[in-house]
Amino acid sequence: MDKTEARYAEVARIMAETNSWITPQIDYGIPFWAKPPLSTWLSAMSFEVFGVNEFAARLPYLLLAIVLVFLTGKYAKREHLPFFLPGFILLTLPEFLLHAGVVSTDTTLAFSIALVMLSFWEMFQNNAKFYWKYLVFVGFGLGFLAKGPIVVILTLPPIVIWVLLCENYKTIFKRIPWIVGIIITIAVALPWYILAEQRTPGFIDYFVVGEHFKRFFDSSWADDKYGFPKSQPLGMIWIFLLLFALPWIQVLLLKLWKNRTSLTKNKWVVFLLLWLLWTPLFFTISKSLIHPYIMPVMVPLALLITHWWKSIKQQKALIRLSLFVPVLIIGVYAYGSISKQLQFYSNTDKYFIEKTNTQFDNIYHLGSKSYSSQFYSKGKIKKMTIGGLEEKIRKKEESFIIIIKNRDFKRIPFEQRNCLKPLDKNNNKRIYKYARY
């Protein structure tokens, strides 16, 4: 789907094709500085194994979601509840369900944050395995490769606050392997940053200063090379949370109110609450945000519901209600596929590319290429201007296929329009064939 998912899939496809694993490319020879490469690496490696297709592009994110399901299961067992209860809650959260099946950097960031937070909690439990204290720093390193310094911003404050609230905070700080841990984080993340800056000087300034600070404070950041302004009202992150985490966030709010006098008595509850609340609090003052920014708090939400599960009276009714969105999605998808509405209204050029029956030697997109047309044509589609189209038709040098937005078709001179034979259409575009004979 354009723009975001197809863009990341195309960046990964180019990486696998060119075997250029250091600097992601938005198009051949054009570096993609907007995000670090972890998600791109995962999809590109999947392409190497399974070939270039949708399944391979999305598989790594499904696997990460499954890992989180299993990682959270043991917390249900500790409460003497079914192992998959937290996983069920996660997969009925619309935000988590969506990101279990799309190409997204937010899934890798959410996984990294969960690894940091859960490892930190585990390292202080009785009979804790030695590796948890090191996995905290592995999570930091992966987070730097997933989305950059934001992993520190979204994890360190809730951890520090929780530690300071504990009576023995000095002992806790002493048990953290700071030197070895920092070395681990540096070893995981820093080599790529150094190599990326060497290959394309200016990357660190654009990514760290631009993507993290300028974008946060200025929703209309003019130097954005790849995206578009995403201005939202202040506090919109909370609306996203209420909408994309229903019905469980509403259940949690009710439980928090009922247990408001005893919340601070349970360290586990305090830890999860700080984790859950910090991300939306942080983004409250930012206008430049989108709903996937709430993805990192899906895990603490599921674990808090699990913690209070035994005290929920209408469990069966709540389970049925939580299944409404997943079942609705399946129903809409099935209807859309059968009725062909899906391919007509979907924001993708996939169906155009599939129906051309061409080797893509001469396929064009009028104006800027869509990322989906690049992905499904395996990079063979080329950009065409209206002037270039007029010249090609006038010279009659070759037959070709061209995708044109409906609004752009009206700008083409009438004489050239008559030379284009429509092959297929969707809600926004049509695909045409020009035969020189």
C-alpha positions in Angstrom: 0.0 0.0 0.0 1.2 3.5 -0.9 2.9 5.5 0.5 4.6 4.3 3.6 4.4 0.5 3.4 5.3 0.3 -0.3 8.2 2.8 0.3 9.8 0.6 3.0 9.3 -2.5 0.9 10.9 -0.9 -2.1 13.8 0.4 -0.1 14.4 -3.3 1.0 13.9 -4.6 -2.5 16.6 -2.2 -3.8 18.9 -3.2 -1.0 18.6 -6.9 -1.8 18.9 -6.3 -5.6 22.0 -4.0 -5.4 23.6 -5.9 -2.4 24.2 -2.5 -0.8 23.6 -3.2 2.9 25.0 0.0 4.4 23.0 2.8 3.0 19.3 2.2 2.2 18.2 3.7 -1.1 14.8 5.3 -1.8 15.6 4.9 -5.6 18.7 3.7 -7.4 21.6 5.8 -6.2 19.5 8.0 -3.9 20.2 7.4 -0.2 17.3 7.0 2.2 18.3 8.9 5.3 14.9 9.0 7.1 15.4 5.7 9.1 18.1 3.4 10.2 18.3 0.0 8.4 17.0 -2.6 10.8 13.6 -3.1 9.3 15.1 -2.8 5.8 17.7 -5.5 6.6 14.9 -7.8 7.8 12.8 -7.5 4.7 15.8 -7.6 2.4 17.1 -10.8 4.1 13.6 -12.2 3.8 13.7 -11.4 0.0 17.0 -13.3 -0.2 15.3 -16.4 1.2 11.7 -16.3 -0.2 12.1 -14.0 -3.2 10.6 -10.5 -3.8 6.9 -10.7 -2.8 4.5 -9.3 -0.3 4.8 -12.3 2.0 8.5 -12.0 2.2 8.4 -8.2 2.8 6.0 -8.6 5.7 7.1 -11.9 7.3 9.8 -10.4 9.6 7.2 -8.2 11.3 4.8 -11.1 11.8 7.6 -13.0 13.4 8.5 -10.1 15.7 4.8 -9.9 16.7 4.8 -13.7 17.5 8.0 -13.3 19.6 6.3 -10.6 21.6 3.3 -12.9 22.1 5.6 -15.6 23.5 7.7 -13.1 25.5 4.6 -11.8 27.3 3.1 -15.2 27.9 5.2 -16.0 30.9 3.7 -13.1 32.8 0.3 -14.7 32.5 1.7 -18.0 33.8 3.0 -16.1 36.9 -0.6 -15.0 37.5 -1.8 -18.6 37.0 -3.6 -17.6 33.8 -3.5 -19.0 30.3 -0.1 -18.5 28.6 -1.6 -16.9 25.5 -3.9 -14.4 27.3 -1.5 -11.4 26.8 -0.9 -12.5 23.2 -4.7 -12.6 22.6 -5.0 -9.1 24.0 -2.2 -7.9 21.8 -3.6 -9.4 18.6 -7.0 -7.9 19.3 -5.6 -4.4 19.7 -6.1 -2.8 16.3 -2.7 -1.0 16.4 -0.8 -4.2 17.2 -2.8 -6.3 14.7 -2.1 -3.9 11.9 1.6 -3.9 12.6 1.8 -7.7 12.7 1.1 -7.6 9.0 2.7 -4.6 7.4 6.2 -3.4 6.6 6.9 -0.9 9.3 9.8 0.5 11.3 7.4 1.0 14.3 7.3 -2.8 14.8 11.0 -3.1 15.1 11.1 -0.1 17.5 8.3 -1.6 19.6 10.1 -4.9 19.8 13.4 -3.1 20.8 11.6 -1.1 23.5 9.8 -4.2 24.9 13.2 -6.0 25.0 14.7 -3.1 27.0 11.8 -2.8 29.4 11.1 -6.5 30.1 14.8 -7.3 30.4 15.3 -4.5 32.9 12.4 -5.8 35.0 13.6 -9.4 34.8 17.2 -8.7 35.9 15.9 -7.7 39.4 13.7 -10.8 39.9 14.5 -13.6 42.2 16.7 -16.3 40.5 17.0 -14.1 37.4 19.0 -15.4 34.5 22.3 -13.6 34.0 21.6 -12.7 30.4 18.7 -10.3 31.2 21.0 -7.5 32.3 22.8 -7.7 29.0 19.7 -8.0 26.9 18.7 -4.5 28.2 21.6 -3.1 26.3 21.1 -5.3 23.2 17.6 -3.8 23.1 19.1 -0.3 23.2 21.4 -1.2 20.3 18.6 -2.7 18.2 16.5 0.4 19.0 19.2 2.7 17.6 19.2 0.6 14.4 15.4 0.5 14.3 14.6 4.2 14.7 17.5 5.9 16.3 17.9 7.8 19.7 14.2 7.7 20.2 14.6 4.3 21.9 16.5 6.1 24.7 13.9 8.9 25.0 11.0 6.4 25.3 12.6 4.0 27.8 15.1 5.7 30.0 12.7 8.3 31.7 10.2 5.6 32.9 13.0 3.4 34.0 14.7 6.2 36.0 11.4 7.3 37.5 10.6 3.8 38.6 14.1 3.3 40.1 13.9 6.5 42.0 10.5 5.5 43.4 12.0 2.4 44.8 13.5 2.6 48.3 16.7 0.8 47.4 17.4 2.7 44.2 21.2 2.9 44.9 21.4 -0.8 45.1 19.5 -1.1 41.8 21.8 1.3 40.0 24.8 -0.6 41.3 23.5 -3.9 39.9 23.4 -2.6 36.3 26.5 -3.6 34.3 27.0 -0.1 33.0 30.4 -0.4 31.4 29.8 -3.8 29.7 26.3 -2.8 28.8 27.3 0.4 27.1 30.0 -1.5 25.2 27.3 -3.9 24.0 25.0 -1.1 22.8 28.0 0.6 21.0 29.0 -2.7 19.4 25.5 -3.3 18.1 24.7 0.1 16.7 27.7 2.4 16.3 29.6 0.6 13.4 26.6 1.1 11.1 26.3 4.8 11.9 30.0 5.3 11.2 29.9 3.4 7.9 26.7 5.2 6.9 28.2 8.7 7.5 31.3 7.6 5.6 29.3 6.4 2.6 27.0 9.4 2.5 28.3 12.4 4.5 25.5 14.5 6.0 23.4 11.5 7.1 23.9 11.9 10.9 23.1 15.7 10.8 19.9 15.0 8.8 18.8 12.0 10.8 19.7 12.9 14.3 19.1 16.7 14.2 16.4 16.9 11.5 14.3 13.7 12.0 14.5 13.8 15.8 14.5 17.4 16.8 13.3 19.6 13.9 10.5 17.2 13.0 9.4 16.9 16.6 9.0 20.7 17.1 8.0 21.7 13.6 5.3 19.7 11.8 5.9 21.6 8.6 9.7 21.0 8.6 10.8 22.2 5.2 13.9 20.1 4.9 12.0 16.8 5.0 13.3 14.8 2.0 11.0 11.9 2.0 7.7 12.5 3.9 5.1 15.1 4.0 3.7 17.4 6.8 1.7 15.5 9.4 0.4 18.3 11.5 -2.0 17.2 14.3 -3.7 19.1 17.1 -1.7 19.1 20.4 -2.6 16.0 22.4 -3.8 14.0 19.4 -1.7 11.1 20.6 -4.3 10.4 23.3 -7.0 10.2 20.7 -5.0 7.7 18.8 -4.5 5.7 21.9 -8.2 5.6 22.7 -9.1 4.6 19.1 -6.4 2.2 18.1 -6.2 0.4 21.4 -9.9 -0.2 22.0 -11.6 -1.9 23.8 -8.7 -2.7 26.1 -7.6 0.8 26.8 -11.1 1.7 28.0 -11.1 -1.4 30.3 -7.7 -0.4 31.7 -8.9 3.1 32.4 -11.8 1.7 34.4 -9.5 -0.6 36.4 -7.1 2.2 37.1 -9.9 4.3 38.5 -11.3 1.5 40.7 -7.8 0.7 42.0 -6.6 4.3 42.2 -5.9 4.2 45.9 -3.6 1.1 45.7 -1.8 1.6 42.4 1.6 2.5 44.0 1.6 -0.5 46.2 2.5 -2.9 43.4 5.9 -2.3 41.8 5.0 -4.3 38.7 1.9 -2.1 38.1 3.9 1.1 38.6 6.5 -0.1 36.2 4.0 -0.9 33.5 2.1 2.3 34.1 5.2 4.4 33.7 6.0 2.5 30.5 2.5 3.0 29.2 2.0 6.7 30.0 5.4 8.1 29.1 5.2 7.7 25.4 1.8 9.5 24.9 3.0 12.1 27.5 6.1 12.7 25.5 4.3 13.2 22.2 1.5 15.3 23.7 3.5 18.5 22.9 4.3 17.4 19.3 2.1 18.2 16.3 4.2 16.0 14.0 2.9 12.5 14.7 0.9 9.6 13.3 -1.0 6.8 15.0 1.9 4.2 14.9 3.7 6.2 17.5 1.5 4.5 20.1 2.8 1.0 19.1 5.5 0.8 21.9 2.8 0.9 24.6 0.7 -2.0 23.4 2.8 -4.5 25.4 2.4 -2.7 28.8 -1.3 -2.3 28.1 -1.7 -6.0 27.5 0.3 -6.9 30.6 -1.8 -4.5 32.8 -5.0 -6.1 31.5 -3.5 -9.5 32.3 -2.6 -8.4 35.8 -6.2 -7.4 36.6 -7.8 -10.2 34.5 -9.1 -12.2 37.4 -11.1 -9.2 38.7 -12.8 -8.6 35.4 -16.4 -9.8 35.8 -17.6 -9.9 32.1 -14.6 -11.7 30.7 -16.5 -13.6 27.9 -18.4 -10.5 26.8 -15.1 -8.6 26.7 -13.5 -11.3 24.6 -16.3 -11.2 22.1 -16.2 -7.4 22.0 -12.4 -7.4 21.4 -12.9 -9.8 18.4 -15.2 -7.3 16.7 -12.4 -5.3 14.9 -10.4 -8.4 13.7 -13.6 -10.1 12.5 -14.8 -6.9 10.8 -11.4 -6.6 9.0 -11.6 -10.2 7.8 -15.2 -9.7 6.6 -14.4 -6.4 4.8 -11.4 -8.0 3.1 -13.3 -11.0 2.0 -16.1 -8.9 0.6 -13.7 -6.5 -1.1 -11.8 -9.4 -2.7 -14.9 -11.1 -4.0 -16.6 -8.0 -5.3 -13.3 -6.5 -6.7 -13.9 -3.4 -4.6 -10.6 -4.0 -2.9 -8.5 -3.6 -6.0 -10.5 -0.6 -7.2 -10.2 1.4 -4.0 -6.8 0.1 -2.6 -4.1 2.7 -2.7 -1.7 0.6 -4.7 -0.6 0.1 -8.3 -0.2 -3.7 -7.8 -3.2 -4.7 -9.9 -2.1 -2.5 -12.8 1.3 -4.0 -12.9 0.0 -7.5 -12.7 -2.4 -7.0 -15.6 0.1 -5.5 -18.0 1.6 -8.8 -19.1 4.8 -7.1 -20.1 8.4 -7.4 -19.2 8.4 -3.8 -18.0 10.9 -2.7 -20.7 8.6 0.3 -21.5 6.4 1.1 -18.6 6.0 4.6 -17.2 4.3 6.6 -14.6 3.2 10.2 -15.4 4.7 12.5 -12.8 6.2 11.0 -9.7 6.4 7.2 -9.5 4.5 5.5 -6.8 6.4 3.2 -4.5 4.1 0.4 -5.2 4.6 0.7 -8.9 8.4 0.6 -8.3 8.1 -2.5 -6.0 5.8 -4.5 -8.3 7.7 -3.7 -11.5 10.9 -4.5 -9.6 12.3 -1.0 -10.3 11.7 -1.1 -14.0 9.0 1.7 -14.1 10.2 5.1 -15.1 9.0 8.6 -14.6 7.4 10.5 -17.5 6.6 14.2 -17.9 3.7 15.5 -20.0 6.2 17.0 -22.4 8.1 13.7 -22.6 4.8 11.9 -23.3 3.9 14.3 -26.1 7.4 13.8 -27.6 7.2 10.0 -27.4 3.9 9.9 -29.2 4.9 12.4 -31.8 8.2 10.5 -32.7 6.5 7.0 -32.6 9.7 5.4 -31.4 8.2 2.7 -29.2 5.1 1.2 -27.8 4.7 1.6 -24.0 2.5 1.3 -21.0 1.8 4.3 -18.8 0.0 4.8 -15.5 -1.7 8.2 -15.2 -3.7 9.8 -12.3 -7.2 10.8 -13.3 -6.6 14.5 -12.5 -3.3 14.5 -14.6 -5.0 12.9 -17.6 -7.0 16.1 -18.2 -3.7 18.1 -18.5 -2.6 16.0 -21.5 -3.3 17.6 -24.9 -6.4 16.2 -26.6 -4.4 14.8 -29.6 -2.1 12.7 -27.4 -5.0 11.6 -25.2 -6.7 9.9 -28.3 -3.5 7.9 -28.9 -3.8 6.2 -25.4 -5.9 3.0 -25.1 -7.2 2.5 -21.5 -6.5 -1.0 -20.2 -7.7 -0.8 -16.6 -8.7 1.7 -13.9 -9.1 2.2 -10.2 -10.4 5.0 -8.0 -7.5 7.3 -8.6 -5.7 6.2 -11.8 -5.9 4.4 -15.1 -3.3 2.4 -17.0 -3.0 3.0 -20.8 -1.2 1.4 -23.7 0.3 3.3 -26.6 1.0 1.3 -29.7 3.2 3.0 -32.3 1.5 1.1 -35.2 
